[in-house]
């Protein structure tokens, strides 16, 4: 069993938006690979959305409704990217050997 401080934050939420975690010693297991693939999709979607946002903001005739829709999409993408960054940062910290203070 994985110690609680080594649980992997998954790139999706559970009921009521609560975070989901994976407890496994197998980083190449099915659920780990699924989480990796979902993260790749989320990051690619955020990149596409950023391109769309740049175009939309450069268009002086963009309607306010379109800006609101864009803001909603950007908020969701930012939430996903932050979750991915948090998860990957935690995994990186676990995989790096700790340096001695001496």
Buried (B, 14 or more C-beta within 10 A) or exposed (E): EBEEEBBBBBBBEEEEEEEBBBEBEEBEEEEBEBBBEBBEEBBEBBEEBEEEBEEBEEEEEEEEEEEEEBEEBBEBBEBBBEBBEEBBEBBEEEEEEEEEEE
